[in-house]
């Protein structure tokens, strides 16, 4: 695999995630689109680190970022579940009520 191939896959992941985040109204689907976008960025960063300097420092940093992203998504799904239980709907239009 070359750097260009990995970057092409990362760009495809990012584009699919962007389309999913923009076109959906359900909170969980928007979060899945954001997750795909973040995975595309992480894949591109990992590819650059692997092909430019194959030291393990970059891979360790990517593991820390993936762990933080997992915790962030778990908290987001908890908020989406709370929104669905309290309002009976999980549409993004109803999420503006959480700011009060």
PyMOL commands that set and color helices and strands:
alter all, ss='L'
color gray80, all
select helices_A, chain A and resi 3-23+27-52+56-87+92-99
alter helices_A, ss='H'
color red, helices_A
deselect
rebuild
show_as cartoon
